[in-house]
Amino acid sequence: MVNQSQMKLGKLAARHDPRTLALPAYVTLDLKPPDQYEWGTKVAKWPMYKNDTVGDCTCAAAGHMVEGWTSDATGDTTVLPEAAILKAYEDLSGYDPATGHNDNGAAELDVLKYWRSQGIGRHKISAFVSVEPGNHLSIKQAAYLFGGCYIGVALPVSAQQQDVWTVPAGGPVGPGAPGSWGGHAVNVVAYDAQGLTVITWGAPKRMTWTFWDAYCDEAYGILTKDFIAKGRAPQGFKLAQLEKDLTALGVTV
């Protein structure tokens, strides 16, 4: 197991924009995701993207999502270069790789907006929708529809020594308190009745649903042409309505 206590985090506190569209408005009532699902099975290796020494997890998770999407959509896996991930992090945080100054992390919402407008490694997303962390059905819908979820967790110190992230026996207090270690961005690639699998620090990591409920503080589904062919909506997703609503906000899909 990776010595997690030595790993860097870097997700700032969850920020919310009232203009962010929410997933429930764009899924049909009969959309029932499978009880379990897994994406990214064709990926041979997940890069670290320097997240062991730099707090760029919010951008590293984006790189992992591009890799997973492209491998699942076409089988032709795109691995974004480390330089592209660091460039995005530098733009978002002011991080200086020469001196190490300003390695202060980034907010997921800022990363999503940057990813949509500027792109990361020449890969842009078309849109994103917020997903209520406490609504497990919505989380499964988003993961199933969009090839995963981009999420944030307020990690407790107790998670540092765990092979599987779980709520400690003493509950979410003391070393188990949310955020007592810090904020971290990861991407969901699988779920089942027992929990979820995310990619962090260049490897898959399991967490229980109880851990999710205690520590996940933001989640997003992402619409991207890396995963969804132009003009083709995921089954059960109201793409036309989303495009209409984004246009009203001045966003072009």
C-alpha positions as a printed Julia matrix, in Angstrom:
253×3 Matrix{Float64}:
   0.0    0.0     0.0
   1.16   3.52   -0.79
   2.16   5.43    2.35
  -0.85   7.7     2.17
   0.24   9.93    5.03
   3.05  11.21    2.8
   0.77  11.95   -0.12
  -0.38  15.46   -1.01
  -3.99  16.58   -0.97
  -5.02  19.94   -2.44
  -8.79  20.28   -2.78
 -10.0   23.54   -1.29
 -13.31  23.75    0.55
 -16.32  23.04   -1.64
 -17.59  26.14   -3.4
 -21.07  26.47   -4.79
 -22.41  28.61   -7.61
 -26.22  28.98   -7.76
 -25.96  28.89  -11.55
 -24.59  25.33  -11.54
 -27.16  23.01  -13.06
 -28.19  19.93  -11.08
 -28.42  16.36  -12.39
 -32.02  15.52  -11.31
 -33.44  18.01  -13.81
 -31.89  16.08  -16.71
 -32.58  12.42  -16.03
 -35.79  10.62  -16.84
 -37.79   9.08  -14.02
 -37.32   5.57  -15.43
 -33.53   5.75  -15.54
 -32.4    2.94  -13.26
 -28.63   2.41  -13.31
 -27.24  -1.1   -12.82
 -26.73  -2.24   -9.24
 -23.01  -2.28   -9.95
 -20.84  -0.89  -12.71
 -17.19  -0.3   -13.52
 -15.41   2.01  -15.93
 -11.73   2.28  -16.78
 -11.09  -1.45  -16.95
  -8.99  -0.98  -20.11
  -6.58   1.42  -18.4
  -3.19  -0.22  -17.85
  -1.76   2.42  -15.52
  -3.0    5.58  -13.83
  -0.31   8.31  -13.67
   0.62   9.92  -10.37
   0.79  13.39  -12.01
   3.11  14.49   -9.18
   0.29  14.33   -6.66
   2.7   12.63   -4.27
   4.67  15.87   -3.99
   2.35  18.59   -5.37
  -1.2   19.43   -4.26
  -2.61  19.14   -7.78
  -5.21  16.44   -7.07
  -8.03  18.49   -8.61
  -6.2   18.49  -11.94
  -4.76  14.99  -11.6
  -8.32  13.67  -11.23
  -9.22  15.42  -14.49
  -6.34  13.67  -16.22
  -7.49  10.32  -14.86
 -11.0   10.98  -16.15
  -9.74  11.73  -19.67
  -7.76   8.49  -19.61
 -10.75   6.5   -18.43
 -13.18   8.09  -20.89
 -11.02   7.59  -23.95
 -10.19   3.99  -23.06
 -13.86   3.14  -22.58
 -15.18   5.08  -25.59
 -12.74   3.93  -28.24
 -10.18   1.66  -26.65
  -7.55   4.16  -27.79
  -6.41   5.47  -24.41
  -5.27   9.08  -24.14
  -2.84   9.72  -21.31
  -2.44  13.44  -20.76
   1.17  14.51  -20.25
   2.22  15.48  -16.76
   3.14  18.93  -18.07
  -0.47  19.54  -19.12
  -1.78  18.69  -15.67
   0.77  20.93  -13.99
   0.06  23.77  -16.45
  -3.62  23.69  -15.48
  -2.72  23.64  -11.8
  -0.29  26.53  -12.24
  -2.95  28.6   -14.03
  -5.55  27.87  -11.36
  -3.46  28.23   -8.22
  -0.44  30.33   -9.13
   1.83  27.41   -8.26
   5.45  28.0    -9.24
   7.19  24.67  -10.05
  10.61  26.32   -9.9
  10.26  27.41   -6.28
   7.33  25.33   -5.01
   5.57  28.52   -3.94
   1.77  28.82   -3.98
   1.15  25.09   -3.78
  -2.13  25.86   -2.07
  -4.57  23.63   -3.95
  -7.6   24.56   -6.04
 -11.39  24.48   -5.86
 -13.16  21.84   -7.91
 -15.66  24.33   -9.27
 -12.82  26.53  -10.56
 -11.2   23.5   -12.19
 -14.45  22.54  -13.91
 -14.98  26.03  -15.29
 -11.36  26.2   -16.47
 -11.62  22.72  -18.01
 -14.73  23.78  -19.89
 -13.38  27.12  -21.15
  -9.63  26.51  -21.54
  -9.27  22.77  -21.66
  -6.67  20.6   -19.96
  -4.12  19.09  -22.33
  -6.29  20.25  -25.26
  -9.25  18.29  -23.9
 -12.31  20.37  -23.06
 -15.47  19.27  -21.33
 -18.83  20.4   -22.7
 -20.74  20.8   -19.45
 -21.03  19.63  -15.88
 -23.9   19.1   -13.45
 -23.83  18.94   -9.69
 -24.89  15.74   -7.96
 -26.14  15.58   -4.38
 -23.63  13.4    -2.49
 -26.28  12.02   -0.16
 -28.43  10.77   -3.04
 -26.89   7.41   -3.89
 -29.24   6.89   -6.84
 -28.1   10.15   -8.42
 -24.45   9.24   -7.84
 -24.96   5.88   -9.55
 -26.84   7.56  -12.4
 -24.05  10.07  -12.95
 -21.3    7.45  -12.78
 -23.18   5.16  -15.17
 -24.19   7.87  -17.65
 -20.98   9.84  -17.86
 -18.21   7.32  -17.29
 -17.59   8.26  -13.68
 -17.93  11.17  -11.28
 -15.6   14.0   -10.3
 -15.84  14.25   -6.52
 -14.33  15.85   -3.45
 -13.77  14.26   -0.06
 -12.95  15.92    3.26
 -10.5   13.26    4.37
 -10.0   12.39    8.04
  -6.59  11.59    9.54
  -7.87   8.05   10.15
  -7.89   7.43    6.37
  -4.11   7.7     6.17
  -3.52   4.11    7.3
  -6.52   2.4     5.69
  -6.37  -0.04    2.78
 -10.1    0.57    2.29
 -11.45   3.94    3.36
 -13.99   3.37    6.12
 -15.39   5.36    9.02
 -13.28   4.48   12.09
 -14.82   2.61   15.01
 -15.01   5.81   17.06
 -17.06   7.52   14.36
 -16.4   10.77   12.46
 -14.83  12.57   15.41
 -11.25  13.17   16.55
  -8.94  11.54   13.99
 -12.09  10.52   12.13
 -13.41  14.07   11.83
 -14.18  15.22    8.28
 -11.34  17.33    6.91
  -8.98  16.64    9.81
  -6.44  15.53    7.2
  -7.63  17.79    4.37
  -9.6   18.03    1.13
  -8.9   15.68   -1.78
 -10.23  15.35   -5.32
 -10.69  11.93   -6.92
 -12.79  10.35   -9.65
 -15.25   7.49   -9.24
 -14.73   4.58  -11.65
 -16.92   1.89  -10.06
 -19.68   1.25   -7.54
 -21.51  -1.72   -6.08
 -23.57  -2.55   -2.99
 -20.55  -2.4    -0.69
 -19.03   0.87   -1.86
 -17.19   2.7    -4.6
 -13.8    2.66   -6.3
 -11.96   5.9    -6.97
  -8.61   6.71   -8.54
  -6.16   8.48   -6.28
  -2.38   8.82   -6.26
  -2.09   6.75   -9.4
  -4.08   3.73   -8.2
  -7.62   2.46   -7.51
  -8.92   2.92   -3.96
 -12.01   1.43   -2.37
 -14.31   3.27    0.02
 -17.47   2.14    1.77
 -20.8    3.9     1.25
 -20.7    4.84    4.93
 -17.35   6.57    4.37
 -18.84   8.31    1.33
 -21.75   9.61    3.37
 -19.46  10.91    6.11
 -16.8   12.56    3.96
 -17.9   13.27    0.36
 -18.68  16.99    0.21
 -19.18  17.59   -3.55
 -19.8   15.56   -6.7
 -20.22  16.31  -10.4
 -21.22  14.51  -13.56
 -19.33  15.68  -16.64
 -20.48  15.74  -20.25
 -17.57  15.36  -22.64
 -16.99  14.4   -26.25
 -14.16  12.18  -25.04
 -16.88   9.83  -23.85
 -20.1   10.82  -25.58
 -20.24  11.18  -29.35
 -21.33  14.58  -30.64
 -25.09  14.97  -30.55
 -25.68  11.58  -28.92
 -27.18  11.79  -25.45
 -26.67   9.03  -22.91
 -29.83   6.93  -22.71
 -32.22   8.51  -20.25
 -30.43  11.87  -20.18
 -32.15  15.06  -21.4
 -29.26  16.5   -23.38
 -31.41  18.92  -25.41
 -32.82  20.49  -22.23
 -29.33  20.81  -20.74
 -28.08  22.54  -23.89
 -31.05  24.92  -23.78
 -30.44  25.79  -20.15
 -26.71  26.29  -20.71
 -27.42  28.58  -23.65
 -29.63  30.66  -21.37
 -26.6   31.0   -19.08
 -24.37  31.98  -21.98
 -22.52  28.66  -22.14
 -22.01  26.93  -25.49
 -21.96  23.11  -25.48
